Amino acid sequence: MDARQEALRRAYGHAARWLASLDDRPVPARASVEEIVDALGAELPDGPSPPSDVVDLLATACEPGLTGFPGGRFYGFVIGGTEPAALAADWLVSAWDQNCVMRAASPAYGGGGV
C-alpha cells in the first residue's frame, strides 16, 4: 500500500469511528484550545513525516476539541448534519484536486457563467 492509500485508509478509519461515536459521546468539546495546541505540538519536524502519521496526529490531537455537531443530540445552532452523499462528494472533489478557475484544463468543473 502506498503512502497516499495508507493516509486515506487511516482518515477513513478515524472518520468512521468519529461518526459511530456520536450517539454516545459527550456533545461538548472536552478540550480547550490550549490543550489542542499542546497535543499538536509547537515544533515542526526537521523533515517530512509519513502522511498516515500526520492524519493520526490530527485525528488524535483534535478529536477531544470537537463538538458533536453531526449527532442528533446537538441543539445549539442550525449547523452540522452533513448528509452521507455530501460527505462522500466532499472527499471525492478533494481527491480530484481540480483547479475550478480553469475550465479549459478541467471541463468537469462546469461552474456557471461563461
N, C-alpha and C positions, 0 to 999 in steps of 0.2 A: 504494500500500500504506500503510495507516495505521500509527501507531507501535506499536500492540499486535501487529499481524500481523508487522511487521518484527522486534520483540523476540522473538516466538515462533519466527520463522524462524531468527534468529541462535542462540537457545537450542538449537533442534533441530540446527543445524549443529555447534555445539560438543559437544553430547551424542553425536552420531553419530561425530564424529572421536575423542572420548574412548573410546567403546566399540570402535571399529575399531583403536585403538592398543594395546589390552590384551595382544594376543598378542606384541607386540614391545617394548613399553616396559619400563623397569625397574619392578619391583614396588614397591620402597620409594619413599617420597616423596623428591624431590630438593631440597626447600627447607625451611628452618626456619620456625618461627612468625614470627620477626622478619623474615625475608625476605618472607613473605606480607603481613605488616602494612605493610612498606615499599612493596611493589608495589601494595597497595590505596590507600595514601596516608592520611595522618593528617588532612588538611584537607578539610572538606566544601565543595562548591561553593557559591557565593553564591545560586544559583537552581537550578531543576530541570534535570536532564540528560535527554537523549533516552533512552528506555528501552533501545534497542538498544545505546547506548554503555555503559550500566550492565551489561547482560548481557555484553558483550565484556570489560569491565574485570574482572568477577567470574571469567569463564572464564580469561582470560589470567593474571590475578594468582594465582588459586587453584590452577590445574592443576599447577604444579610441586610443590605441597604435598599432592597427592592420592596415596594409596596404591592400588595396583591390586587392591583387594578383589574387584571383579567378575570379574577374569580367572581363568583356570584354573590359574595358577601361584602363587597366594597360598595358603600353607599355615599361616598364623599362628593364626587363631581361626576359629570356625564363624560367620562373618558374611559378608555380601555375597551375590552370586549372584541378584540380582533377576531374576525371570523376565520376558520381554517383555510379557506381558499385565499383570503387576503394575506395571511401569514405565509403560506406557501408561495404565492406570487411575489411577495417581497423578497424571499430567499432566491427565487428564480431570477428576478431582474438584477439582484446584487451579483449573482454568479455570472450573468451575461455581461455585466460591466460595460454597457454601451455608452457612447457619447451622444446624448439626445439632442445636442445642438447641431450635429452634422448629419442631417437626414440622408445625404448622398452616401455617406460612409455606413450608415445603419438604417436602411429603409424600414426595418421592422418597427422603429420608434413611431413613425407616423403621427407625431403630435399635430395638433390643429394648426390652422393657418397655412400660409404659403411657404 
